[in-house]
Amino acid sequence: MYKVLPGISAYAGYLNADTSGDFGGKTKNSGQIGLQAAYDIPALFTVWGNVGYGNRNSGYEIGISKPILNNLEVNASYYNQTFDDAFGEDLDMKAKGVNLGLTLKF
């Protein structure tokens, strides 16, 4: 990740996703680039989001996080991800949903 501006970072990486299921599919690998942004609303929470695009995938995620202890945060987010040709030629796979979790900073 590279901080472009305060609150905005650019990233590049490699994604390995297992898209297998009851109807076939296989592991898909993709390079990916994207942007991530975060905005702190004092005394409430941090709003954040990211958008990424790769040679075989694309997607976004938006969420909020709230510190509950000095090194522990609670998170909630919505994601939407598409994997190109996951089940063969012209058969894409889409994954979307809600994530809830904890982040431990160390």
Buried (B, 14 or more C-beta within 10 A) or exposed (E): EEEEEEEEBEEEEEBEBEBBEEEEBEEBEBEBEBBBBBEEEEEEBBBBBBBBBBEBBBBBBBBBBEEEEEEEBBBBBEBBBBBBBBBEEEEEBEBEEEEEEEEEEE
